[in-house]
Amino acid sequence: MSQVRIGFTKSKKKIPIGSVLIRLWTGREYSHVAKEVLRQDWGRAYYQASEGKVNYEHESVFTKKHQAVKSYILEVDRSVEMAIREACWKECGGNYGVMQNLGIALVDVLRVVGIKIANPWKQGRNCSELLYLNVLKAIDNTLDVDPDTVKPHHIEDMLLKLGYMEEKINNYT
């Protein structure tokens, strides 16, 4: 068995407009989600989508910009962990889905007034879509969520539905 760690974060920026808006809209204390990668010899890095790209950031950089709020450790078969690792690696350098996130907001607003549409802007990736497609679908391919509208709290809801429990955060901030 192998471990995959998923962390939920919020911004440490002085004026974290996007982070605050996401937290207000979703009613959660976090705005983003990332996959932690532990290298015994190099330390931790975080696989995430922000600031224009899909990337890995070393914890010395990541923790200057993000505060951990929640964390989940997923026990998975080694073959699943390797498939997740490969999928994440192949996504690196891809574009962040700025317009996709605006489309998610549009879908949500229209849903409130009874209009159901698909996200009109699907280019790029956001943090939730990355982890849904590259981690959760690898663990349980029966999950059926629209990756173009998935948000961080959906990731947590799916983790809870799959039986994972929140871990105490004590080794990163």
C-alpha positions in Angstrom: 0.0 0.0 0.0 1.0 3.6 -0.6 -0.1 6.9 0.7 -1.5 9.9 -1.2 -1.9 13.1 0.8 -4.5 15.7 -0.2 -4.3 19.2 1.5 -6.9 21.9 1.5 -5.5 25.4 1.8 -6.3 29.1 1.7 -4.2 32.0 0.5 -1.7 33.9 2.7 -1.6 36.9 0.3 -2.2 40.3 1.8 -5.4 40.8 -0.3 -6.5 37.2 -1.2 -9.6 38.3 -3.3 -9.9 35.0 -5.1 -9.5 32.9 -2.0 -12.0 34.9 0.0 -14.5 34.8 -2.8 -14.2 31.0 -3.1 -14.6 30.6 0.6 -17.6 32.9 0.8 -19.3 31.2 -2.2 -18.7 27.6 -0.9 -19.1 28.3 2.8 -15.8 26.4 3.6 -12.7 27.6 5.3 -10.4 26.7 2.4 -10.3 27.7 -1.2 -7.8 25.4 -2.9 -6.7 21.8 -2.8 -3.3 20.3 -3.6 -1.5 16.9 -3.6 1.5 16.6 -1.3 4.5 14.8 -2.7 7.1 13.7 -0.1 10.6 13.0 -1.3 12.7 11.5 1.5 15.9 13.2 0.2 14.4 16.5 -1.0 11.5 17.3 1.3 7.9 18.0 0.3 6.4 19.5 -2.8 2.8 20.3 -3.7 1.1 19.5 -7.0 -1.4 22.2 -7.7 -2.8 24.7 -10.2 -2.3 28.4 -9.6 -0.8 31.5 -10.9 -1.2 30.5 -14.5 0.2 27.0 -14.5 -0.2 23.4 -13.3 2.9 22.7 -11.3 4.8 21.3 -8.4 6.1 23.8 -5.8 8.6 22.9 -3.1 7.2 23.5 0.4 9.6 26.4 1.0 7.8 28.3 -1.7 4.3 26.8 -1.4 3.9 27.5 2.4 4.8 31.2 1.9 1.7 31.6 -0.2 -0.7 29.0 1.2 -2.0 28.0 4.7 -3.0 24.4 5.3 -6.5 24.1 6.6 -7.3 20.3 6.3 -5.5 17.2 5.2 -6.4 13.7 4.2 -4.2 10.7 3.8 -5.4 8.1 1.3 -4.2 4.6 1.5 -4.1 3.2 -2.0 -2.6 0.3 -3.9 0.9 0.9 -5.2 -0.2 0.6 -8.8 -2.9 3.3 -8.2 -0.3 5.6 -6.6 2.0 5.1 -9.6 -0.8 5.8 -12.0 -1.7 9.0 -10.1 2.0 10.0 -10.1 2.3 9.5 -13.9 -0.9 11.4 -14.6 0.1 14.3 -12.5 3.6 14.5 -14.1 2.1 14.6 -17.6 -0.1 17.6 -16.6 2.8 19.7 -15.4 3.2 22.9 -17.3 -0.4 23.0 -18.5 -2.4 26.2 -18.2 -4.4 27.2 -15.2 -8.1 27.4 -15.9 -8.9 31.1 -15.2 -11.8 31.2 -17.6 -12.9 27.8 -16.5 -13.3 29.1 -12.9 -15.4 32.0 -14.2 -17.5 29.4 -16.0 -17.9 27.5 -12.8 -19.3 30.7 -11.1 -21.6 31.2 -14.1 -22.9 27.7 -13.9 -23.5 28.1 -10.1 -25.3 31.4 -10.4 -27.6 30.2 -13.2 -28.3 27.0 -11.3 -29.6 29.2 -8.4 -32.2 30.7 -10.7 -33.2 27.3 -12.2 -31.1 27.4 -15.4 -28.8 24.4 -16.0 -25.9 24.8 -18.4 -22.5 23.2 -19.0 -19.4 25.2 -18.2 -18.9 27.3 -21.4 -15.1 27.7 -20.7 -13.3 24.4 -20.3 -9.8 25.3 -21.2 -7.0 24.8 -18.7 -7.1 23.1 -15.3 -8.0 24.2 -11.8 -6.8 22.5 -8.6 -10.0 20.6 -8.0 -10.3 19.3 -11.5 -6.7 18.1 -11.4 -7.1 16.1 -8.2 -10.5 14.8 -9.3 -9.2 13.5 -12.6 -5.7 12.4 -11.5 -6.4 11.1 -8.0 -10.0 10.4 -7.1 -11.0 8.9 -10.4 -7.9 6.6 -10.2 -9.1 5.5 -6.8 -12.8 5.1 -7.7 -13.6 5.2 -11.4 -17.4 5.1 -10.6 -17.3 8.7 -9.4 -19.4 10.8 -11.7 -18.8 14.5 -11.3 -18.4 17.1 -14.0 -14.7 17.9 -14.0 -15.4 21.3 -15.5 -17.4 22.4 -12.5 -15.8 20.5 -9.6 -14.7 22.7 -6.6 -12.5 22.0 -3.6 -15.4 21.2 -1.3 -16.6 18.6 -3.8 -13.2 16.9 -3.4 -13.6 16.8 0.3 -17.2 15.6 0.1 -16.0 12.7 -2.2 -13.2 11.8 0.2 -15.6 11.6 3.0 -18.1 9.6 0.9 -15.2 7.2 0.1 -14.6 6.8 3.9 -11.5 8.9 4.3 -11.1 10.8 7.6 -9.5 14.2 8.1 -5.9 14.0 9.5 -4.6 16.3 12.1 -2.4 18.9 10.5 0.9 19.1 12.4 3.7 19.1 9.9 3.0 21.9 7.5 1.4 25.3 7.7 
